[in-house]
Every structure is written in C-alpha cells, then in structure tokens.
Amino acid sequence: MTTAPAAKRRILIVDDDPILLQFIGEILRHAGYDTVSASSGAQAIAQVEAREPDMALLDITMPGMSGLELARHLNELTSVPFMFLSANGDSESARQAAAYGAVGYVVKPVDGERLMAAFEAGLARADEIRQLRRTETNLSAALAAGRETSLAVGLLMGKFQTDRNTA
C-alpha cells in the first residue's frame, strides 16, 4: 500500500524588489515548497483571500502598505503566520517584529543558508502555535460540553429530587 505524498506547503513571499522575490522563491521551491509572490500589500491580501498560505515572508519596508501594516491585517483577519524580511538588523526592529506576532525575522541581504535556517525555525514555531490553537479550541469545546452536562444533571436532580449519581 502506498501513501499519498504530503501536500507541499504554500509560502507567500511579499517584497517590492522583484529580484529578491525571485531569489527567495527559487530557494524555497528548491527546498520543496510551493511559493506565490506579491510585490505589494494589496497583492498579498488578494493572494491570501484567494487561498491562505501556510506562512508569509513579509518585507517590512514597502511603498504603500508596509509589511507591519500587512502583518496587522493578517493578524486581524486570518491565522496566517508570518516572518519579516528587513534591511534593518537592530534589536529594536526585531522586538517590534515580535510584538506584531512574527514567528521569525530575517535580515537582508538574504543568504540562502541563513534564510532556510530561519525559515524552518519560523515554520516550526508556526506549527506549534497552530497546534496550541487547536488544543485551546478542543479544551474550550470540552469545557462547554461539561457545563452543559452539569446543567442537565442539576435540572434532573431538581426535577426528580434525586442525588447527582442517580441523575
């Protein structure tokens, strides 16, 4: 019996530099990922609305909508995890990226080896966050079901003047 191959993970790359878009896309495709590109925040939003990617790499500084504004949009309206690409490597920029919810931060110029190391770590963190969200949803559903059961037991106890075990 053969198993179907795992679906390629879809990565959205957003940068206003077409050469960098192509370079990063080639690195990720070579590593086995499916990539889509956008050169602006508006194009990125259209790509996400068409089909949510598994991860987004966002340039922080772009004309029009910045990567930070795009990240805010992604946080408010989707569950797409993202990493930032930035020419600025100072610790304040990295702190700001973390405050926006980034799972990673890559400093330009981009080197293929460093990009893949940061990308894989960011993707692993994004997977952990997704798992935690699923666990939270499951626990919330179980808690709600437990409340409903307790309410039903309480009603039965009152109606039939019986103890909890009998109810």
DSSP file with accessible surface (Angstrom, degrees, kcal/mol):
  #  RESIDUE AA STRUCTURE BP1 BP2  ACC     N-H-->O    O-->H-N    N-H-->O    O-->H-N    TCO  KAPPA ALPHA  PHI   PSI    X-CA   Y-CA   Z-CA
    1    1 A M              0   0  227      0, 0.0     2,-0.3     0, 0.0     0, 0.0   0.000 360.0 360.0 360.0 130.3    0.0    0.0    0.0
    2    2 A T        -     0   0  135      0, 0.0     2,-0.3     0, 0.0     0, 0.0  -0.802 360.0-138.2-104.1 146.6    1.4    3.4   -0.9
    3    3 A T        -     0   0  121     -2,-0.3     3,-0.1     1,-0.0     0, 0.0  -0.777  26.2-105.9-101.4 148.7    0.6    6.6    0.9
    4    4 A A        -     0   0   88     -2,-0.3     3,-0.1     1,-0.1    -1,-0.0  -0.441  42.7-103.8 -69.2 142.5   -0.1    9.9   -0.9
    5    5 A P        -     0   0  121      0, 0.0    -1,-0.1     0, 0.0     3,-0.1  -0.349  43.2 -95.9 -65.8 148.9    2.8   12.4   -0.6
    6    6 A A        -     0   0   97      1,-0.1     3,-0.1    -3,-0.1     2,-0.1  -0.376  47.2-100.9 -63.1 142.7    2.3   15.2    1.8
    7    7 A A        -     0   0   91      1,-0.1     2,-0.1    -3,-0.1    -1,-0.1  -0.384  41.0-104.2 -64.1 141.9    0.9   18.3    0.2
    8    8 A K        -     0   0  133      1,-0.1     2,-0.3    -3,-0.1    25,-0.1  -0.436  36.8-114.4 -65.9 140.3    3.5   21.0   -0.5
    9    9 A R        -     0   0   68     23,-0.3    25,-2.4    -2,-0.1     2,-0.5  -0.624  27.2-130.2 -79.5 136.6    3.3   23.8    2.0
   10   10 A R  E     -a   34   0A  28     -2,-0.3    44,-2.9    23,-0.2    45,-1.1  -0.756  23.5-169.2 -94.6 126.2    2.3   27.1    0.4
   11   11 A I  E     -ab  35  55A   0     23,-3.0    25,-2.4    -2,-0.5     2,-0.5  -0.955  10.9-150.9-120.5 128.8    4.5   30.1    1.2
   12   12 A L  E     -ab  36  56A   2     43,-2.6    45,-3.1    -2,-0.5     2,-0.5  -0.868  10.7-163.3 -97.5 126.4    3.6   33.7    0.3
   13   13 A I  E     -ab  37  57A   0     23,-2.7    25,-2.3    -2,-0.5     2,-0.5  -0.951   5.4-171.4-111.9 125.4    6.6   36.0   -0.3
   14   14 A V  E     +ab  38  58A   0     43,-3.0    45,-2.2    -2,-0.5     2,-0.3  -0.959  25.2 130.0-124.0 114.6    5.9   39.7   -0.2
   15   15 A D        -     0   0    0     23,-1.9    47,-0.1    -2,-0.5     6,-0.1  -0.957  52.5-136.7-159.2 144.6    8.6   42.2   -1.3
   16   16 A D  S    S+     0   0   68     -2,-0.3    23,-0.1    45,-0.3    46,-0.1   0.520  86.1  88.6 -83.5  -1.9    8.7   45.2   -3.6
   17   17 A D     >  -     0   0   69      1,-0.2     4,-2.5     2,-0.0     5,-0.2  -0.832  62.8-162.9 -96.7 108.3   12.1   44.0   -5.0
   18   18 A P  H  > S+     0   0   94      0, 0.0     4,-2.2     0, 0.0     5,-0.2   0.841  88.7  54.0 -63.4 -31.7   11.4   41.7   -7.9
   19   19 A I  H  > S+     0   0  128      2,-0.2     4,-2.6     1,-0.2     5,-0.2   0.934 110.7  45.8 -67.5 -42.6   14.9   40.2   -7.9
   20   20 A L  H  > S+     0   0   20      2,-0.2     4,-2.9     1,-0.2     5,-0.3   0.907 110.3  54.5 -66.7 -40.1   14.7   39.3   -4.2
   21   21 A L  H  X S+     0   0   17     -4,-2.5     4,-2.3     1,-0.2    -1,-0.2   0.936 112.1  44.1 -56.1 -47.2   11.2   37.9   -4.8
   22   22 A Q  H  X S+     0   0  115     -4,-2.2     4,-2.5     2,-0.2    -2,-0.2   0.929 113.9  50.1 -65.4 -44.2   12.6   35.6   -7.5
   23   23 A F  H  X S+     0   0   81     -4,-2.6     4,-2.2     2,-0.2    -2,-0.2   0.945 114.1  42.8 -61.2 -50.5   15.7   34.7   -5.5
   24   24 A I  H  X S+     0   0    0     -4,-2.9     4,-2.6     1,-0.2     5,-0.2   0.913 112.7  54.6 -64.7 -39.9   13.7   33.7   -2.3
   25   25 A G  H  X S+     0   0    0     -4,-2.3     4,-2.8    -5,-0.3     5,-0.2   0.917 108.3  48.7 -58.9 -43.3   11.1   31.9   -4.4
   26   26 A E  H  X S+     0   0   97     -4,-2.5     4,-2.5     2,-0.2    -1,-0.2   0.914 110.6  50.7 -64.7 -41.7   13.8   29.8   -6.0
   27   27 A I  H  X S+     0   0   27     -4,-2.2     4,-1.4     1,-0.2    -2,-0.2   0.949 114.8  42.9 -60.7 -47.8   15.4   28.9   -2.7
   28   28 A L  H  <>S+     0   0    0     -4,-2.6     5,-2.5     2,-0.2    -2,-0.2   0.897 113.8  49.9 -69.7 -39.2   12.1   27.8   -1.2
   29   29 A R  H ><5S+     0   0  113     -4,-2.8     3,-1.7    -5,-0.2    -1,-0.2   0.914 108.6  53.6 -64.5 -39.6   10.9   25.9   -4.3
   30   30 A H  H 3<5S+     0   0  175     -4,-2.5    -1,-0.2     1,-0.3    -2,-0.2   0.840 106.0  54.2 -62.4 -31.6   14.3   24.1   -4.4
   31   31 A A  T 3<5S-     0   0   47     -4,-1.4    -1,-0.3    -5,-0.2    -2,-0.2   0.436 130.1 -96.4 -82.7  -0.4   13.6   23.1   -0.7
   32   32 A G  T < 5S+     0   0   36     -3,-1.7   -23,-0.3     1,-0.3     2,-0.3   0.593  79.9 131.6 101.2  11.7   10.2   21.6   -1.8
   33   33 A Y      < -     0   0   23     -5,-2.5     2,-0.5   -25,-0.1    -1,-0.3  -0.672  55.4-127.4 -97.4 153.8    7.8   24.5   -1.0
   34   34 A D  E     -a   10   0A  57    -25,-2.4   -23,-3.0    -2,-0.3     2,-0.3  -0.852  35.9-162.9 -93.0 128.1    5.1   25.9   -3.2
   35   35 A T  E     -a   11   0A  16     -2,-0.5     2,-0.3   -25,-0.2   -23,-0.2  -0.885  20.4-175.1-120.3 149.8    5.5   29.6   -3.5
   36   36 A V  E     -a   12   0A  24    -25,-2.4   -23,-2.7    -2,-0.3     2,-0.3  -0.966  18.5-147.9-132.0 150.3    3.4   32.6   -4.5
   37   37 A S  E     -a   13   0A  47     -2,-0.3     2,-0.3   -25,-0.2   -23,-0.2  -0.878  14.9-176.7-123.1 153.6    4.7   36.2   -4.7
   38   38 A A  E     -a   14   0A   1    -25,-2.3   -23,-1.9    -2,-0.3     3,-0.0  -0.989  15.8-159.5-144.8 139.8    3.3   39.6   -4.2
   39   39 A S  S    S+     0   0   52     -2,-0.3     2,-0.3   -25,-0.2   -25,-0.1   0.364  78.4  30.6-101.8   6.0    5.1   42.9   -4.7
   40   40 A S  S  > S-     0   0   35      1,-0.1     4,-2.2    22,-0.1     5,-0.1  -0.978  82.4-108.2-153.3 165.2    2.7   45.0   -2.5
   41   41 A G  H  > S+     0   0    1     24,-0.4     4,-2.5    22,-0.4     5,-0.2   0.895 118.4  53.5 -62.5 -40.2    0.5   44.6    0.5
   42   42 A A  H  > S+     0   0   70      1,-0.2     4,-2.1     2,-0.2    -1,-0.2   0.916 109.4  47.7 -64.1 -41.6   -2.6   44.8   -1.7
   43   43 A Q  H  > S+     0   0   94      1,-0.2     4,-2.3     2,-0.2    -1,-0.2   0.898 110.8  52.9 -64.0 -38.8   -1.4   42.0   -3.9
   44   44 A A  H  X S+     0   0    0     -4,-2.2     4,-2.6     2,-0.2    -2,-0.2   0.926 107.4  50.5 -63.4 -43.2   -0.6   40.0   -0.8
   45   45 A I  H  X S+     0   0   23     -4,-2.5     4,-2.7     1,-0.2    -1,-0.2   0.922 109.9  50.7 -61.6 -41.4   -4.1   40.4    0.6
   46   46 A A  H  X S+     0   0   55     -4,-2.1     4,-2.0     1,-0.2    -1,-0.2   0.911 110.4  49.6 -62.6 -40.9   -5.6   39.3   -2.7
   47   47 A Q  H  X S+     0   0   61     -4,-2.3     4,-2.3     2,-0.2    -2,-0.2   0.923 112.3  47.5 -63.2 -43.1   -3.3   36.2   -2.6
   48   48 A V  H  < S+     0   0    9     -4,-2.6    -2,-0.2     1,-0.2    -1,-0.2   0.902 111.0  50.9 -66.6 -40.5   -4.4   35.4    1.0
   49   49 A E  H  < S+     0   0  150     -4,-2.7    -1,-0.2     1,-0.2    -2,-0.2   0.870 110.6  49.7 -65.4 -34.3   -8.1   35.9    0.2
   50   50 A A  H  < S-     0   0   83     -4,-2.0     2,-0.2     1,-0.3    -2,-0.2   0.911 138.6 -16.7 -69.6 -42.2   -7.7   33.5   -2.8
   51   51 A R  S  < S-     0   0  129     -4,-2.3    -1,-0.3    -5,-0.2    -2,-0.1  -0.787  71.0-121.0-166.6 120.1   -6.0   30.9   -0.7
   52   52 A E        -     0   0   87     -2,-0.2   -42,-0.1    -3,-0.2    -4,-0.1  -0.419  29.8-138.0 -66.5 131.1   -4.4   31.2    2.7
   53   53 A P        -     0   0    6      0, 0.0   -42,-0.2     0, 0.0     3,-0.1  -0.353  16.2-121.1 -80.7 168.4   -0.7   30.2    2.7
   54   54 A D  S    S-     0   0   48    -44,-2.9     2,-0.3     1,-0.3   -43,-0.2   0.707  95.0   0.0 -78.6 -21.7    1.0   28.1    5.4
   55   55 A M  E     -b   11   0A   0    -45,-1.1   -43,-2.6    25,-0.1     2,-0.4  -0.969  64.4-146.5-162.0 152.7    3.4   31.0    6.0
   56   56 A A  E     -bc  12  82A   0     25,-1.6    27,-2.6    -2,-0.3     2,-0.6  -0.989   4.2-153.8-127.7 138.0    4.1   34.5    4.7
   57   57 A L  E     -bc  13  83A   0    -45,-3.1   -43,-3.0    -2,-0.4     2,-0.5  -0.963  24.2-166.0-106.7 117.3    7.5   36.2    4.4
   58   58 A L  E     -bc  14  84A   0     25,-3.3    27,-3.0    -2,-0.6     2,-0.3  -0.919  20.0-137.2-115.5 126.9    6.9   40.0    4.6
   59   59 A D  E     - c   0  85A   4    -45,-2.2     8,-0.3    -2,-0.5    27,-0.2  -0.604  16.5-148.1 -71.1 132.2    9.3   42.8    3.7
   60   60 A I  S    S+     0   0   19     25,-2.5     7,-2.2    -2,-0.3     2,-0.8   0.939  82.6  52.9 -70.1 -44.6    8.9   45.4    6.4
   61   61 A T        +     0   0  105     24,-0.3   -45,-0.3     5,-0.2    -1,-0.2  -0.816  69.1 140.4-103.2 106.3    9.6   48.5    4.3
   62   62 A M        -     0   0   14     -2,-0.8   -22,-0.1     2,-0.1     2,-0.0  -0.981  54.2-101.1-137.0 150.8    7.4   48.7    1.2
   63   63 A P  S    S+     0   0   94      0, 0.0     2,-0.5     0, 0.0   -22,-0.4  -0.364  97.8   6.3 -67.5 152.0    5.8   51.6   -0.6
   64   64 A G  S    S+     0   0   76    -24,-0.1     2,-0.5   -23,-0.1    -2,-0.1  -0.640 134.0  25.2  78.2-120.6    2.1   51.9    0.1
   65   65 A M  S    S-     0   0   59     -2,-0.5   -24,-0.4    -4,-0.1   -23,-0.1  -0.653  85.0-140.7 -80.5 121.3    1.2   49.3    2.8
   66   66 A S     >  -     0   0   28     -2,-0.5     4,-2.4     1,-0.1    -5,-0.2  -0.289  24.3-107.7 -74.4 167.3    4.2   48.4    4.9
   67   67 A G  H  > S+     0   0    0     -7,-2.2     4,-2.6    -8,-0.3    -7,-0.2   0.840 121.4  56.3 -63.2 -31.7    4.9   44.9    6.0
   68   68 A L  H  > S+     0   0   22     -8,-0.7     4,-2.2     2,-0.2    -1,-0.2   0.920 108.1  46.5 -67.1 -42.3    3.9   45.9    9.5
   69   69 A E  H  > S+     0   0   87     -9,-0.2     4,-2.2     2,-0.2    -2,-0.2   0.906 112.8  50.3 -64.9 -40.3    0.5   47.1    8.3
   70   70 A L  H  X S+     0   0    1     -4,-2.4     4,-2.8     2,-0.2    -2,-0.2   0.913 108.7  52.4 -62.8 -41.2    0.1   43.9    6.3
   71   71 A A  H  X S+     0   0    0     -4,-2.6     4,-2.7     2,-0.2    -2,-0.2   0.917 107.7  51.4 -61.3 -42.7    1.0   41.9    9.4
   72   72 A R  H  X S+     0   0  108     -4,-2.2     4,-2.2     1,-0.2    -1,-0.2   0.929 110.8  49.1 -59.7 -43.4   -1.6   43.8   11.4
   73   73 A H  H  X S+     0   0   43     -4,-2.2     4,-2.4     1,-0.2     5,-0.3   0.930 111.0  49.3 -61.9 -45.8   -4.2   42.9    8.7
   74   74 A L  H  X S+     0   0    1     -4,-2.8     4,-2.0     1,-0.2     6,-0.4   0.899 111.6  49.5 -61.8 -41.5   -3.1   39.2    8.7
   75   75 A N  H  < S+     0   0   79     -4,-2.7    -1,-0.2     1,-0.2    -2,-0.2   0.887 114.9  43.9 -64.2 -39.6   -3.4   39.1   12.5
   76   76 A E  H  < S+     0   0  135     -4,-2.2    -2,-0.2    -5,-0.2    -1,-0.2   0.852 128.2  23.2 -75.2 -36.8   -6.9   40.6   12.5
   77   77 A L  H  < S+     0   0  112     -4,-2.4     2,-0.3    -5,-0.2    -2,-0.2   0.514 122.0  26.1-114.5  -6.9   -8.5   38.7    9.6
   78   78 A T     <  -     0   0   29     -4,-2.0   -30,-0.0    -5,-0.3     0, 0.0  -0.838  62.6-125.3-142.2-178.9   -6.6   35.4    9.2
   79   79 A S        +     0   0   61     -2,-0.3    -4,-0.1     2,-0.1    -5,-0.1   0.035  59.4 138.8-117.7  23.4   -4.5   32.9   11.0
   80   80 A V        -     0   0    3     -6,-0.4     2,-0.1   -25,-0.1   -25,-0.1  -0.560  47.3-139.8 -73.2 119.9   -1.6   33.1    8.6
   81   81 A P        -     0   0   18      0, 0.0   -25,-1.6     0, 0.0     2,-0.3  -0.476  25.2-166.3 -74.8 154.0    1.8   33.1   10.4
   82   82 A F  E     -c   56   0A   1     19,-0.4    21,-2.8   -27,-0.2    22,-0.5  -0.974  20.7-155.7-144.7 156.8    4.4   35.4    9.1
   83   83 A M  E     -cd  57 104A   0    -27,-2.6   -25,-3.3    -2,-0.3     2,-0.4  -0.903  25.2-125.3-121.9 155.6    8.1   36.3    9.2
   84   84 A F  E     -cd  58 105A   0     20,-1.9    22,-2.9    -2,-0.3     2,-0.4  -0.814   9.7-156.5-105.2 145.4    9.6   39.6    8.5
   85   85 A L  E     +cd  59 106A   0    -27,-3.0   -25,-2.5    -2,-0.4     2,-0.3  -0.966  27.6 168.5-109.7 131.8   12.4   40.4    6.0
   86   86 A S  E     - d   0 107A   5     20,-2.3    22,-3.2    -2,-0.4   -27,-0.0  -1.000  46.0-147.3-148.9 146.3   14.2   43.6    6.8
   87   87 A A  S    S+     0   0   80     -2,-0.3     2,-0.6    20,-0.2    -1,-0.1   0.607  88.0  84.3 -79.4 -11.6   17.3   45.6    5.8
   88   88 A N        +     0   0   80      1,-0.1    -1,-0.0     2,-0.0    20,-0.0  -0.818  53.0 177.8 -99.1 117.9   17.4   46.7    9.5
   89   89 A G        +     0   0   50     -2,-0.6    -1,-0.1    18,-0.1    18,-0.1   0.248  35.9 124.6-104.2  14.2   19.2   44.3   11.8
   90   90 A D  S  > S-     0   0   71      1,-0.1     4,-1.6     4,-0.0     3,-0.3  -0.288  70.6-116.2 -75.5 161.2   19.0   46.2   15.1
   91   91 A S  H  > S+     0   0   76      1,-0.2     4,-2.5     2,-0.2     5,-0.2   0.820 111.9  61.0 -68.3 -29.2   17.4   44.7   18.2
   92   92 A E  H  > S+     0   0  102      2,-0.2     4,-2.5     1,-0.2    -1,-0.2   0.915 104.4  49.3 -64.3 -40.3   14.6   47.3   18.3
   93   93 A S  H  > S+     0   0   13     -3,-0.3     4,-2.4     2,-0.2    -1,-0.2   0.912 111.2  49.5 -64.4 -40.5   13.4   46.1   14.8
   94   94 A A  H  X S+     0   0   40     -4,-1.6     4,-2.3     2,-0.2    -2,-0.2   0.908 111.0  49.7 -65.6 -39.6   13.4   42.5   16.0
   95   95 A R  H  X S+     0   0  144     -4,-2.5     4,-2.4     2,-0.2    -2,-0.2   0.907 110.4  50.4 -63.4 -41.8   11.5   43.4   19.1
   96   96 A Q  H  X S+     0   0   75     -4,-2.5     4,-1.5     2,-0.2    -2,-0.2   0.916 109.1  51.6 -63.1 -41.7    8.9   45.3   17.0
   97   97 A A  H  <>S+     0   0    2     -4,-2.4     5,-2.2     1,-0.2     4,-0.4   0.928 110.4  48.5 -60.3 -44.2    8.6   42.3   14.7
   98   98 A A  H ><5S+     0   0   65     -4,-2.3     3,-1.5     1,-0.2    -1,-0.2   0.897 106.9  56.5 -63.7 -38.6    7.9   40.0   17.7
   99   99 A A  H 3<5S+     0   0   87     -4,-2.4    -1,-0.2     1,-0.3    -2,-0.2   0.826 104.4  53.2 -63.3 -29.8    5.4   42.5   19.1
  100  100 A Y  T 3<5S-     0   0   51     -4,-1.5    -1,-0.3    -3,-0.3    -2,-0.2   0.519 126.3-102.8 -81.1  -7.2    3.5   42.2   15.8
  101  101 A G  T < 5 +     0   0   39     -3,-1.5   -19,-0.4    -4,-0.4    -3,-0.2   0.627  60.8 165.4  98.1  15.3    3.4   38.4   16.2
  102  102 A A      < -     0   0    7     -5,-2.2   -19,-0.2    -6,-0.2    -1,-0.2  -0.352  32.1-153.2 -66.1 142.9    6.2   37.4   13.8
  103  103 A V  S    S+     0   0   14    -21,-2.8     2,-0.3     1,-0.2   -20,-0.2   0.417  77.2   3.6 -93.3  -0.5    7.5   33.8   14.1
  104  104 A G  E     -d   83   0A  19    -22,-0.5   -20,-1.9    -7,-0.1     2,-0.3  -0.981  57.9-144.0-172.5 169.9   10.8   34.9   12.6
  105  105 A Y  E     -d   84   0A  48     -2,-0.3     2,-0.4   -22,-0.2   -20,-0.2  -0.967  11.6-168.5-150.6 123.7   13.0   37.7   11.4
  106  106 A V  E     -d   85   0A  10    -22,-2.9   -20,-2.3    -2,-0.3     2,-0.4  -0.970  14.7-141.8-120.7 130.4   15.5   37.6    8.5
  107  107 A V  E     -d   86   0A  51     -2,-0.4   -20,-0.2   -22,-0.2   -18,-0.1  -0.756  33.2 -96.2 -94.1 132.9   18.0   40.4    7.8
  108  108 A K  S    S+     0   0   44    -22,-3.2     2,-0.2    -2,-0.4   -19,-0.1  -0.576  99.1  67.8 -79.9 152.6   18.8   41.4    4.3
  109  109 A P  S    S-     0   0  112      0, 0.0     2,-0.4     0, 0.0    -2,-0.1   0.471  89.1-138.0 -70.2 145.1   20.9   40.8    2.3
  110  110 A V        -     0   0   18     -2,-0.2     2,-0.4    -4,-0.1    -2,-0.1  -0.625  16.6-163.4 -83.9 129.1   19.4   37.3    2.2
  111  111 A D     >  -     0   0   72     -2,-0.4     4,-3.0     1,-0.1     5,-0.2  -0.933  22.3-131.6-108.4 132.1   21.7   34.3    2.2
  112  112 A G  H  > S+     0   0   23     -2,-0.4     4,-2.4     1,-0.2     5,-0.2   0.875 104.5  47.7 -53.7 -43.2   20.1   31.1    1.2
  113  113 A E  H  > S+     0   0  166      2,-0.2     4,-2.1     1,-0.2    -1,-0.2   0.939 115.7  43.2 -67.1 -46.2   21.5   29.0    4.0
  114  114 A R  H  > S+     0   0  141      2,-0.2     4,-2.5     1,-0.2     5,-0.3   0.890 112.7  54.4 -66.7 -38.2   20.6   31.6    6.7
  115  115 A L  H  X S+     0   0    0     -4,-3.0     4,-3.1     1,-0.2     5,-0.2   0.949 109.5  46.4 -60.3 -47.9   17.2   32.1    5.1
  116  116 A M  H  X S+     0   0   34     -4,-2.4     4,-2.9    -5,-0.2     5,-0.3   0.897 112.0  50.9 -65.1 -38.3   16.4   28.4    5.2
  117  117 A A  H  X S+     0   0   67     -4,-2.1     4,-2.0     2,-0.2    -1,-0.2   0.956 116.4  40.4 -63.3 -47.4   17.6   28.0    8.9
  118  118 A A  H  X S+     0   0   30     -4,-2.5     4,-2.6     2,-0.2    -2,-0.2   0.903 116.1  51.7 -67.2 -39.3   15.4   31.0   10.0
  119  119 A F  H  X S+     0   0    0     -4,-3.1     4,-2.9    -5,-0.3     5,-0.2   0.938 109.8  47.4 -64.9 -47.4   12.5   29.9    7.8
  120  120 A E  H  X S+     0   0   85     -4,-2.9     4,-2.3     1,-0.2    -1,-0.2   0.904 113.5  48.8 -62.0 -40.9   12.5   26.3    9.1
  121  121 A A  H  X S+     0   0   64     -4,-2.0     4,-2.3    -5,-0.3    -1,-0.2   0.927 113.2  47.7 -64.5 -42.8   12.6   27.6   12.7
  122  122 A G  H  X S+     0   0    1     -4,-2.6     4,-2.6     2,-0.2    -2,-0.2   0.902 111.4  50.0 -64.4 -40.6    9.8   30.0   12.0
  123  123 A L  H  X S+     0   0    3     -4,-2.9     4,-2.5     2,-0.2    -1,-0.2   0.911 109.7  51.1 -66.3 -39.0    7.7   27.4   10.3
  124  124 A A  H  X S+     0   0   47     -4,-2.3     4,-2.2    -5,-0.2    -2,-0.2   0.925 111.1  48.4 -63.7 -41.2    8.2   25.0   13.2
  125  125 A R  H  X S+     0   0  122     -4,-2.3     4,-2.3     1,-0.2    -2,-0.2   0.916 110.1  51.6 -64.8 -41.0    7.1   27.8   15.6
  126  126 A A  H  X S+     0   0    1     -4,-2.6     4,-2.5     1,-0.2    -2,-0.2   0.904 108.7  51.3 -62.3 -39.6    4.0   28.5   13.5
  127  127 A D  H  X S+     0   0   57     -4,-2.5     4,-2.3     1,-0.2    -1,-0.2   0.901 109.2  50.5 -64.3 -40.0    3.1   24.8   13.6
  128  128 A E  H  X S+     0   0  126     -4,-2.2     4,-2.5     2,-0.2    -2,-0.2   0.911 110.1  49.8 -63.6 -41.6    3.4   24.8   17.3
  129  129 A I  H  X S+     0   0   46     -4,-2.3     4,-2.4     2,-0.2    -2,-0.2   0.921 109.9  50.8 -63.5 -42.7    1.1   27.8   17.5
  130  130 A R  H  X S+     0   0   48     -4,-2.5     4,-2.3     1,-0.2    -1,-0.2   0.918 110.7  49.3 -59.9 -43.5   -1.4   26.1   15.3
  131  131 A Q  H  X S+     0   0   95     -4,-2.3     4,-2.6     1,-0.2    -2,-0.2   0.915 110.0  50.8 -63.6 -41.7   -1.4   23.0   17.5
  132  132 A L  H  X S+     0   0  120     -4,-2.5     4,-2.7     1,-0.2    -1,-0.2   0.904 109.6  50.7 -62.6 -39.7   -1.8   25.2   20.6
  133  133 A R  H  X S+     0   0  116     -4,-2.4     4,-2.4     2,-0.2    -2,-0.2   0.904 110.7  48.8 -64.8 -40.6   -4.8   26.9   19.0
  134  134 A R  H  X S+     0   0  128     -4,-2.3     4,-2.6     2,-0.2    -2,-0.2   0.925 112.1  49.1 -63.5 -43.2   -6.4   23.5   18.1
  135  135 A T  H  X S+     0   0   56     -4,-2.6     4,-2.9     2,-0.2     5,-0.2   0.925 110.5  50.5 -62.3 -42.8   -5.8   22.3   21.6
  136  136 A E  H  X S+     0   0  124     -4,-2.7     4,-2.7     1,-0.2    -2,-0.2   0.925 111.0  49.0 -61.3 -42.9   -7.4   25.5   23.0
  137  137 A T  H  X S+     0   0   89     -4,-2.4     4,-2.3     1,-0.2    -2,-0.2   0.928 112.8  47.4 -62.5 -45.4  -10.4   25.0   20.7
  138  138 A N  H  X S+     0   0  110     -4,-2.6     4,-2.4     2,-0.2    -2,-0.2   0.908 113.1  48.0 -63.8 -41.8  -10.8   21.4   21.8
  139  139 A L  H  X S+     0   0  115     -4,-2.9     4,-2.7     2,-0.2    -2,-0.2   0.899 111.1  50.9 -66.7 -39.2  -10.5   22.3   25.5
  140  140 A S  H  X S+     0   0   67     -4,-2.7     4,-2.6    -5,-0.2    -2,-0.2   0.913 111.1  48.6 -63.5 -40.8  -13.0   25.1   25.2
  141  141 A A  H  X S+     0   0   60     -4,-2.3     4,-2.6     2,-0.2    -2,-0.2   0.917 112.4  48.4 -65.6 -42.0  -15.4   22.7   23.5
  142  142 A A  H  X S+     0   0   60     -4,-2.4     4,-2.5     2,-0.2    -2,-0.2   0.910 111.6  49.9 -65.0 -40.0  -14.9   20.1   26.2
  143  143 A L  H  X S+     0   0   95     -4,-2.7     4,-2.3     2,-0.2    -2,-0.2   0.932 111.2  48.6 -64.1 -43.5  -15.4   22.7   28.9
  144  144 A A  H  X S+     0   0   40     -4,-2.6     4,-2.3     1,-0.2    -2,-0.2   0.921 112.0  49.1 -62.7 -41.6  -18.6   23.9   27.3
  145  145 A A  H  X S+     0   0   45     -4,-2.6     4,-2.5     1,-0.2    -1,-0.2   0.899 109.9  52.2 -65.0 -38.5  -19.9   20.3   27.0
  146  146 A G  H  X S+     0   0   35     -4,-2.5     4,-2.6     2,-0.2    -1,-0.2   0.901 108.7  49.9 -63.8 -39.7  -19.0   19.8   30.6
  147  147 A R  H  X S+     0   0  161     -4,-2.3     4,-2.5     2,-0.2    -2,-0.2   0.917 110.6  49.8 -63.9 -43.3  -21.0   22.9   31.6
  148  148 A E  H  X S+     0   0  136     -4,-2.3     4,-2.5     2,-0.2    -2,-0.2   0.915 111.6  48.8 -62.3 -41.1  -24.0   21.7   29.6
  149  149 A T  H  X S+     0   0   87     -4,-2.5     4,-2.9     2,-0.2     5,-0.2   0.931 111.4  49.2 -64.9 -44.6  -23.8   18.2   31.3
  150  150 A S  H  X S+     0   0   57     -4,-2.6     4,-2.6     2,-0.2    -1,-0.2   0.904 111.3  49.9 -62.1 -40.4  -23.6   19.8   34.7
  151  151 A L  H  X S+     0   0  118     -4,-2.5     4,-2.5     2,-0.2    -2,-0.2   0.936 111.8  48.0 -63.1 -43.7  -26.6   22.0   34.0
  152  152 A A  H  X S+     0   0   49     -4,-2.5     4,-2.5     2,-0.2    -2,-0.2   0.918 111.9  49.4 -63.9 -43.0  -28.6   19.0   32.7
  153  153 A V  H  X S+     0   0   23     -4,-2.9     4,-2.7     1,-0.2    -1,-0.2   0.932 110.6  51.0 -61.9 -43.4  -27.6   16.9   35.8
  154  154 A G  H  X S+     0   0   38     -4,-2.6     4,-2.2     1,-0.2    -2,-0.2   0.911 110.0  49.2 -60.8 -41.4  -28.6   19.8   38.1
  155  155 A L  H  X S+     0   0  118     -4,-2.5     4,-2.8     2,-0.2    -1,-0.2   0.916 112.0  48.2 -64.6 -42.5  -32.0   20.1   36.3
  156  156 A L  H  X S+     0   0   70     -4,-2.5     4,-2.6     2,-0.2     6,-0.2   0.904 109.8  52.5 -64.5 -40.9  -32.6   16.4   36.7
  157  157 A M  H  X>S+     0   0   59     -4,-2.7     5,-1.3    -5,-0.2     4,-0.8   0.925 114.2  43.4 -60.0 -43.5  -31.6   16.5   40.4
  158  158 A G  H  <5S+     0   0   44     -4,-2.2     3,-0.3    -5,-0.2    -2,-0.2   0.921 115.6  46.8 -69.0 -43.5  -34.1   19.3   40.9
  159  159 A K  H  <5S+     0   0  160     -4,-2.8    -2,-0.2     1,-0.2    -1,-0.2   0.909 124.9  29.8 -67.4 -41.5  -37.0   17.8   38.9
  160  160 A F  H  <5S-     0   0  128     -4,-2.6    -1,-0.2    -5,-0.2    -2,-0.2   0.347 100.2-126.8-104.0   6.7  -36.7   14.3   40.4
  161  161 A Q  T  <5 +     0   0  167     -4,-0.8     2,-0.2    -3,-0.3    -3,-0.2   0.938  64.8 133.3  47.7  56.1  -35.4   15.3   43.8
  162  162 A T      < -     0   0   40     -5,-1.3    -1,-0.2    -6,-0.2     2,-0.1  -0.765  57.7 -93.6-129.5 173.4  -32.5   12.9   43.5
  163  163 A D     >  -     0   0   88     -2,-0.2     4,-2.3    -3,-0.1    -1,-0.1  -0.356  40.7-101.6 -86.0 172.4  -28.8   12.8   44.0
  164  164 A R  T  4 S+     0   0  136      1,-0.2    -1,-0.1     2,-0.2    -8,-0.0   0.888 118.5  52.2 -61.9 -43.9  -26.1   13.6   41.4
  165  165 A N  T  4 S+     0   0  157      1,-0.2    -1,-0.2     2,-0.2    -3,-0.0   0.895 112.6  45.0 -63.4 -39.9  -25.1   10.0   40.8
  166  166 A T  T  4        0   0   99      1,-0.2    -1,-0.2    -3,-0.1    -2,-0.2   0.904 360.0 360.0 -70.5 -40.5  -28.7    8.9   40.1
  167  167 A A     <        0   0   37     -4,-2.3    -2,-0.2   -14,-0.0    -1,-0.2   0.886 360.0 360.0 -62.0 360.0  -29.4   12.0   37.9
